[in-house]
Amino acid sequence: MSIFRIEGGYQLHGEIHPQGAKNEALQVISAVLLTTDEVIISNIPNIHDVNRLIDLLIIMGVKVRQIEDGAYLFDASELSVDALFTSEFKELSSKLRGSIMIAGPMLARFGRAIVYKPGGDKIGRRRLDTHFWGFQKLGAFFSYDEQQSLFDISSPKLSGNFMLLDEASVTGTANIIMAAVLASGTTTIYNAASEPYIQQLCKMLNNMGADINGIGSNLLSIRGVDKLHGTKHRLLPDMIEIGSFVGLAALTQSEITIKNVSYENLGLTLLPFERLGIKFEIRNDDIFIPAQELYQIESFIDGSIMSIADAPWPGISPDLLSVVLVTATQARGSVLIHQKMFESRLFFVDKLIDMGAQIILCDPHRATVIGLERKFKLRATRMSSPDIRAGVALLIAALSASGTSYISNIEQIDRGYENIDERLAKLGARIQRIEE
């Protein structure tokens, strides 16, 4: 099993290019199932979750051809529903939470979808109710086979409907959109997620012949069409990875330039780092972070402690908060990190406390970080990556720590970050992937 060996305490320097957006990739790759025409998608990241989804599509009968690095051609003209019942499909889809994204396209095109209880990050309850409730509003029926751990969803004909989502779920919104584009009539979705991932999916579908209005807002109107055709689509840079690199530069006192970030699509990605006192410059479409000896956390106007919380787009992404938290450990001042969406995502802070960080875990959703002001370096240690985002936060901590750290279960990091060890090594990081 591979682990990372990290010799920390060194400054990094240079340029780094963000990968294509993981969350967008899982959605738009699933959307190729909606047409019999060829679809070309570029800037696809070479990460475990995306590669598994592509493998899943191949099992289903999709012809996939790599055109160049990061660019693939998909041909779903010979897609087979029977493949959903194979042991090969069950084994792979149950390992990938993103497999839920094929349900909407399959339901739209064939009137049936099989979803095995998916895997993914262990970050607390992640319910699928929004997905299935949306399908039901479009006229689908579903049953759960407890023995096989599968959901069977079917509908002879989907029909547009009005719906108010109980949560602005990104994946739930995407799945419902993909089901609705081929339904008869018009579907109106209130409280829809509006992240760039959703906007990109809608733009891609419109380029394929769909009729979606309200893109970028939380009110979507989808008029169903009879057929979609092929298209070409390019993924945005991954804004969570961009935020991770900002935090990395600050914590390690490094001078790093993040190239081609698509700044207009970052929303409030940089805001939490500004509140931590981190300086950066926007140079054309690049972000330049200078080496900073010290950064000071802002306080509110009345002098009360700064609070940074996640929120639906255009608010701060919950995927960023693990990196924001670890970055705050060497700041001057204190900050309350409020992770509203997932009740177990802050439990990795015990590993940071072992490294010498001053953190009070208030409850499963809130942690108070008391910055060390660089008076004390984090200590190297052995740790295990619990999920994608906590894993990269621990990696950043290890790169700033004094001594040699080891991180196991790095498959979690590989699920979301492409060749992260090789890319950071080019910046001067002393990181090795070794077998243990």
C-alpha positions as CSV (number, residue, x, y, z in Angstrom):
1,M,0.0,0.0,0.0
2,S,1.4,3.4,-0.9
3,I,2.0,6.2,1.6
4,F,3.4,9.7,1.4
5,R,6.8,10.4,3.1
6,I,7.0,14.2,3.6
7,E,10.0,16.1,4.9
8,G,8.5,19.4,6.0
9,G,9.7,22.8,6.8
10,Y,10.9,23.9,3.4
11,Q,9.7,26.9,1.3
12,L,8.3,26.2,-2.1
13,H,8.6,28.3,-5.3
14,G,7.3,28.3,-8.8
15,E,4.2,27.9,-11.0
16,I,1.5,25.3,-10.8
17,H,-1.5,24.7,-13.1
18,P,-4.8,23.6,-11.5
19,Q,-6.4,20.4,-12.8
20,G,-9.8,20.2,-14.4
21,A,-12.7,20.4,-11.9
22,K,-13.4,17.0,-10.3
23,N,-17.0,17.8,-9.4
24,E,-17.8,19.1,-12.9
25,A,-16.1,16.1,-14.5
26,L,-18.4,13.6,-12.7
27,Q,-21.5,15.5,-13.9
28,V,-20.6,16.2,-17.6
29,I,-19.1,12.7,-18.2
30,S,-22.4,11.2,-16.9
31,A,-24.2,13.5,-19.4
32,V,-22.7,11.8,-22.4
33,L,-25.2,8.9,-21.7
34,L,-28.0,11.2,-22.9
35,T,-27.1,11.0,-26.6
36,T,-26.1,8.5,-29.2
37,D,-23.8,11.0,-30.8
38,E,-20.1,11.5,-30.0
39,V,-19.2,13.9,-27.2
40,I,-15.6,15.2,-26.6
41,I,-14.6,16.5,-23.2
42,S,-11.3,18.0,-22.5
43,N,-9.3,19.1,-19.3
44,I,-10.4,15.9,-17.6
45,P,-8.3,15.3,-14.4
46,N,-6.4,12.0,-14.1
47,I,-7.8,11.1,-10.7
48,H,-9.3,7.9,-9.2
49,D,-12.9,9.0,-8.9
50,V,-13.1,10.3,-12.5
51,N,-11.2,7.2,-13.9
52,R,-13.5,4.9,-12.1
53,L,-16.5,6.7,-13.6
54,I,-15.0,6.3,-17.1
55,D,-14.4,2.6,-16.4
56,L,-18.0,2.3,-15.2
57,L,-19.3,3.8,-18.5
58,I,-17.1,1.3,-20.5
59,I,-18.7,-1.5,-18.6
60,M,-22.1,-0.1,-19.6
61,G,-21.1,-0.3,-23.3
62,V,-19.8,3.3,-23.9
63,K,-17.0,3.5,-26.3
64,V,-14.2,5.7,-24.8
65,R,-11.2,6.9,-26.7
66,Q,-8.4,9.2,-25.3
67,I,-7.7,11.8,-28.0
68,E,-4.9,13.5,-26.1
69,D,-3.8,14.1,-22.5
70,G,-6.9,15.0,-20.6
71,A,-9.3,14.8,-23.6
72,Y,-11.6,11.9,-24.3
73,L,-14.2,11.0,-26.9
74,F,-17.4,9.3,-25.6
75,D,-19.8,7.3,-27.8
76,A,-22.8,6.0,-25.9
77,S,-24.7,4.8,-29.0
78,E,-24.5,1.1,-27.9
79,L,-25.2,1.7,-24.2
80,S,-26.7,-1.4,-22.5
81,V,-29.2,-1.3,-19.7
82,D,-28.5,-5.0,-19.0
83,A,-24.9,-4.1,-17.9
84,L,-26.4,-2.4,-14.8
85,F,-27.2,-5.9,-13.4
86,T,-23.7,-7.3,-13.8
87,S,-21.5,-8.1,-10.8
88,E,-18.8,-6.0,-12.5
89,F,-21.0,-3.0,-12.5
90,K,-22.2,-3.5,-9.0
91,E,-18.6,-3.9,-7.6
92,L,-17.3,-0.7,-9.2
93,S,-20.3,1.5,-8.8
94,S,-20.5,0.7,-5.0
95,K,-17.0,2.1,-4.6
96,L,-17.8,5.4,-6.2
97,R,-20.3,7.9,-4.8
98,G,-20.3,9.7,-8.2
99,S,-22.0,6.6,-9.7
100,I,-25.3,8.1,-8.6
101,M,-24.8,10.7,-11.4
102,I,-25.7,8.1,-14.1
103,A,-29.2,7.6,-12.7
104,G,-30.7,10.8,-14.2
105,P,-29.3,10.2,-17.8
106,M,-30.3,6.5,-17.7
107,L,-33.8,7.3,-16.5
108,A,-34.2,10.0,-19.2
109,R,-33.0,7.8,-22.0
110,F,-34.2,4.3,-21.1
111,G,-36.8,4.8,-18.4
112,R,-34.8,2.8,-15.9
113,A,-31.8,3.1,-13.7
114,I,-30.2,0.9,-11.1
115,V,-28.2,2.5,-8.3
116,Y,-26.2,0.5,-5.9
117,K,-25.6,2.1,-2.5
118,P,-22.5,4.2,-3.4
119,G,-19.3,4.7,-1.5
120,G,-17.1,7.8,-1.3
121,D,-15.9,10.0,1.6
122,K,-16.7,9.1,5.1
123,I,-17.8,12.5,6.2
124,G,-21.1,11.9,7.8
125,R,-24.6,11.5,6.5
126,R,-24.9,12.2,2.8
127,R,-28.5,11.4,1.9
128,L,-29.8,10.7,-1.6
129,D,-33.4,11.9,-0.9
130,T,-33.1,15.0,-3.1
131,H,-32.2,12.9,-6.1
132,F,-35.0,10.3,-5.7
133,W,-37.6,12.9,-4.7
134,G,-36.8,14.9,-7.9
135,F,-37.2,11.8,-10.0
136,Q,-40.5,11.0,-8.4
137,K,-41.7,14.5,-9.2
138,L,-40.9,13.8,-12.8
139,G,-43.1,10.6,-12.6
140,A,-40.6,7.9,-11.7
141,F,-41.0,5.1,-9.2
142,F,-38.3,3.6,-7.1
143,S,-37.8,0.6,-4.7
144,Y,-35.0,-0.4,-2.5
145,D,-33.7,-4.0,-2.4
146,E,-32.1,-4.2,1.0
147,Q,-30.5,-7.6,0.4
148,Q,-28.6,-6.3,-2.8
149,S,-28.3,-2.7,-1.5
150,L,-29.7,-1.3,-4.7
151,F,-32.3,1.3,-5.7
152,D,-34.4,0.4,-8.8
153,I,-35.8,3.5,-10.5
154,S,-38.2,3.3,-13.4
155,S,-40.7,5.4,-15.4
156,P,-42.4,4.6,-18.8
157,K,-42.4,8.4,-19.5
158,L,-41.0,11.3,-17.5
159,S,-43.1,14.5,-17.4
160,G,-42.0,18.0,-16.5
161,N,-43.2,19.3,-13.1
162,F,-42.7,22.1,-10.6
163,M,-40.5,21.3,-7.6
164,L,-38.9,23.1,-4.7
165,L,-35.8,21.2,-3.5
166,D,-35.5,20.8,0.2
167,E,-31.7,21.4,-0.1
168,A,-29.6,23.1,-2.8
169,S,-27.8,19.8,-3.5
170,V,-25.3,20.1,-6.3
171,T,-25.4,16.5,-7.4
172,G,-29.1,16.3,-6.7
173,T,-29.8,19.3,-8.9
174,A,-27.5,17.9,-11.7
175,N,-29.2,14.5,-11.7
176,I,-32.7,16.1,-11.9
177,I,-31.6,18.4,-14.7
178,M,-30.3,15.5,-16.7
179,A,-33.5,13.6,-16.2
180,A,-35.7,16.6,-17.1
181,V,-34.0,17.6,-20.4
182,L,-35.7,14.6,-22.2
183,A,-38.9,14.7,-20.2
184,S,-42.1,16.0,-21.8
185,G,-43.2,19.5,-20.8
186,T,-41.4,22.0,-18.7
187,T,-39.7,21.4,-15.4
188,T,-39.3,24.3,-12.9
189,I,-36.7,23.9,-10.1
190,Y,-36.7,26.3,-7.2
191,N,-33.8,26.3,-4.7
192,A,-31.6,24.7,-7.4
193,A,-27.8,24.6,-6.8
194,S,-26.1,27.2,-8.9
195,E,-22.4,26.3,-8.6
196,P,-20.1,26.7,-11.6
197,Y,-20.3,22.9,-12.0
198,I,-24.1,23.2,-12.5
199,Q,-23.7,26.2,-14.8
200,Q,-21.1,24.2,-16.9
201,L,-23.4,21.2,-17.1
202,C,-26.3,23.3,-18.2
203,K,-24.2,25.1,-20.9
204,M,-23.0,21.7,-22.2
205,L,-26.6,20.4,-22.3
206,N,-27.8,23.5,-24.1
207,N,-25.0,23.0,-26.7
208,M,-26.4,19.5,-27.1
209,G,-29.8,20.8,-27.9
210,A,-31.4,21.1,-24.5
211,D,-33.5,24.1,-23.5
212,I,-32.5,25.3,-20.0
213,N,-33.1,28.8,-18.7
214,G,-32.0,30.5,-15.5
215,I,-28.4,29.3,-15.6
216,G,-26.4,30.7,-12.7
217,S,-29.5,31.3,-10.6
218,N,-31.4,29.1,-8.1
219,L,-34.5,29.0,-10.4
220,L,-34.1,26.8,-13.4
221,S,-36.7,26.2,-16.2
222,I,-36.1,23.2,-18.4
223,R,-38.3,22.6,-21.4
224,G,-37.9,18.9,-22.5
225,V,-36.7,18.1,-26.0
226,D,-37.0,14.8,-27.9
227,K,-33.3,14.3,-28.6
228,L,-29.8,15.6,-27.8
229,H,-26.8,15.6,-30.1
230,G,-23.1,15.6,-29.6
231,T,-20.8,18.5,-28.6
232,K,-17.4,19.5,-27.4
233,H,-16.9,20.7,-23.8
234,R,-13.9,21.9,-21.7
235,L,-13.9,21.6,-17.9
236,L,-13.2,24.6,-15.7
237,P,-10.1,24.6,-13.5
238,D,-10.8,23.0,-10.1
239,M,-11.5,25.9,-7.7
240,I,-11.0,23.7,-4.6
241,E,-7.6,22.8,-5.8
242,I,-6.8,26.4,-6.4
243,G,-7.9,27.2,-2.8
244,S,-5.7,24.4,-1.6
245,F,-2.6,25.9,-3.3
246,V,-3.3,29.3,-1.7
247,G,-3.4,27.7,1.7
248,L,-0.3,25.7,0.9
249,A,1.6,28.8,-0.1
250,A,0.6,30.7,3.1
251,L,1.3,27.9,5.5
252,T,4.8,27.1,4.0
253,Q,5.7,30.8,3.5
254,S,6.1,30.1,-0.2
255,E,6.0,32.2,-3.3
256,I,3.7,30.4,-5.8
257,T,1.9,31.4,-8.9
258,I,-1.3,29.5,-9.7
259,K,-1.8,29.6,-13.5
260,N,-5.0,30.1,-15.6
261,V,-7.5,29.9,-12.7
262,S,-10.6,31.2,-14.6
263,Y,-10.9,34.0,-12.0
264,E,-14.4,35.0,-13.1
265,N,-15.7,31.6,-12.0
266,L,-14.1,31.4,-8.6
267,G,-16.9,33.1,-6.7
268,L,-15.9,33.5,-3.0
269,T,-13.1,30.9,-3.2
270,L,-10.5,33.4,-2.1
271,L,-12.5,35.2,0.5
272,P,-11.7,32.9,3.5
273,F,-8.0,33.3,2.8
274,E,-8.4,37.1,2.7
275,R,-10.1,36.9,6.1
276,L,-7.1,35.0,7.4
277,G,-4.9,37.9,6.2
278,I,-3.3,36.2,3.3
279,K,-2.1,38.5,0.5
280,F,-2.2,37.7,-3.2
281,E,-2.4,39.4,-6.5
282,I,-4.5,38.7,-9.6
283,R,-2.2,38.9,-12.6
284,N,-4.3,38.5,-15.8
285,D,-5.8,35.1,-15.1
286,D,-3.2,33.9,-12.6
287,I,-3.0,34.2,-8.8
288,F,0.4,35.2,-7.4
289,I,0.9,34.5,-3.7
290,P,4.0,36.1,-2.2
291,A,6.0,34.5,0.7
292,Q,4.5,35.8,3.9
293,E,6.3,35.7,7.3
294,L,3.0,36.2,9.1
295,Y,-0.7,36.7,8.3
296,Q,-3.2,38.1,10.8
297,I,-6.8,36.9,11.0
298,E,-9.4,39.7,10.7
299,S,-12.0,40.3,13.3
300,F,-15.5,41.6,12.9
301,I,-16.1,45.4,13.2
302,D,-17.2,45.0,16.9
303,G,-14.0,43.1,17.7
304,S,-15.6,39.7,18.0
305,I,-13.8,36.6,16.7
306,M,-13.9,35.9,13.0
307,S,-16.3,33.1,11.9
308,I,-15.9,31.4,8.5
309,A,-18.7,29.2,7.4
310,D,-19.8,27.3,4.3
311,A,-22.9,28.2,2.3
312,P,-24.7,27.4,-1.0
313,W,-23.1,29.1,-4.0
314,P,-22.1,31.8,-4.3
315,G,-21.1,31.2,-0.7
316,I,-17.9,29.5,0.5
317,S,-17.7,25.8,-0.6
318,P,-17.7,23.3,2.3
319,D,-14.9,21.5,0.4
320,L,-12.6,24.5,1.2
321,L,-13.0,24.5,5.0
322,S,-10.5,21.8,5.8
323,V,-7.7,23.7,4.0
324,V,-8.9,27.0,5.6
325,L,-8.7,25.4,9.0
326,V,-5.2,24.1,8.6
327,T,-4.0,27.4,7.1
328,A,-5.3,29.2,10.2
329,T,-3.1,27.2,12.6
330,Q,0.0,29.4,12.0
331,A,-1.9,32.7,11.7
332,R,-2.0,35.5,14.3
333,G,-5.4,35.5,15.9
334,S,-8.3,33.1,16.3
335,V,-11.1,32.0,14.0
336,L,-14.2,29.9,14.3
337,I,-14.6,27.4,11.4
338,H,-18.3,26.4,11.0
339,Q,-18.8,23.4,8.7
340,K,-22.6,23.4,8.4
341,M,-23.1,20.7,5.7
342,F,-21.2,17.6,7.0
343,E,-21.2,16.6,10.6
344,S,-18.0,14.5,10.6
345,R,-15.7,16.5,8.4
346,L,-13.9,18.3,11.2
347,F,-13.0,15.1,13.1
348,F,-9.5,15.1,11.4
349,V,-8.5,18.0,13.7
350,D,-7.3,15.5,16.3
351,K,-4.3,14.8,14.0
352,L,-3.5,18.5,13.8
353,I,-3.7,18.7,17.6
354,D,-1.2,15.9,17.8
355,M,1.1,18.0,15.6
356,G,0.9,20.9,18.1
357,A,-2.0,23.0,16.6
358,Q,-4.2,24.8,19.1
359,I,-7.7,23.8,18.1
360,I,-10.9,23.4,20.2
361,L,-13.4,21.1,18.6
362,C,-16.6,22.7,19.8
363,D,-19.0,20.1,18.3
364,P,-19.1,18.0,15.1
365,H,-19.7,21.2,13.0
366,R,-17.5,23.8,14.7
367,A,-13.9,24.2,15.6
368,T,-12.0,27.2,17.0
369,V,-8.5,27.6,15.8
370,I,-6.0,29.7,17.9
371,G,-3.2,30.7,15.6
372,L,0.4,29.8,16.7
373,E,1.8,33.0,15.0
374,R,4.7,30.8,13.8
375,K,6.1,30.8,17.3
376,F,5.9,27.0,17.3
377,K,6.2,24.8,14.2
378,L,3.8,21.9,13.7
379,R,5.4,18.6,14.6
380,A,5.9,15.8,12.1
381,T,3.8,12.7,12.8
382,R,2.2,9.6,11.3
383,M,-1.4,10.0,10.2
384,S,-4.1,8.6,7.9
385,S,-6.2,10.5,5.3
386,P,-9.9,10.2,6.3
387,D,-11.3,11.8,3.1
388,I,-10.1,13.8,0.0
389,R,-10.2,17.3,1.5
390,A,-8.9,16.5,5.0
391,G,-6.2,14.4,3.3
392,V,-4.9,17.3,1.4
393,A,-5.2,19.5,4.5
394,L,-3.0,17.0,6.4
395,L,-0.6,17.0,3.5
396,I,-0.3,20.8,3.7
397,A,0.3,20.6,7.4
398,A,3.0,18.0,6.9
399,L,4.8,20.2,4.3
400,S,5.0,23.0,6.9
401,A,5.9,20.8,9.9
402,S,9.3,20.2,11.4
403,G,10.6,16.7,10.6
404,T,9.4,13.8,8.5
405,S,5.7,12.9,8.4
406,Y,4.0,9.9,6.9
407,I,0.4,9.8,5.5
408,S,-1.3,6.5,4.8
409,N,-4.6,5.8,3.0
410,I,-3.5,8.3,0.3
411,E,-5.9,6.8,-2.2
412,Q,-8.4,9.2,-0.7
413,I,-6.1,12.1,-1.8
414,D,-5.6,10.5,-5.2
415,R,-9.4,10.4,-5.6
416,G,-9.4,14.2,-5.9
417,Y,-5.9,15.5,-6.7
418,E,-4.0,14.5,-9.8
419,N,-0.4,13.3,-9.3
420,I,-0.2,15.7,-6.3
421,D,3.2,14.4,-5.1
422,E,4.8,14.9,-8.5
423,R,3.4,18.4,-9.0
424,L,4.4,19.6,-5.6
425,A,7.9,18.1,-6.0
426,K,8.3,20.4,-9.0
427,L,7.8,23.3,-6.6
428,G,10.5,22.0,-4.3
429,A,8.4,19.9,-1.9
430,R,10.2,17.0,-0.4
431,I,7.6,14.4,-0.8
432,Q,7.8,10.7,-1.9
433,R,5.3,8.1,-2.7
434,I,6.6,4.9,-1.1
435,E,5.3,1.3,-0.6
436,E,4.8,0.1,3.0
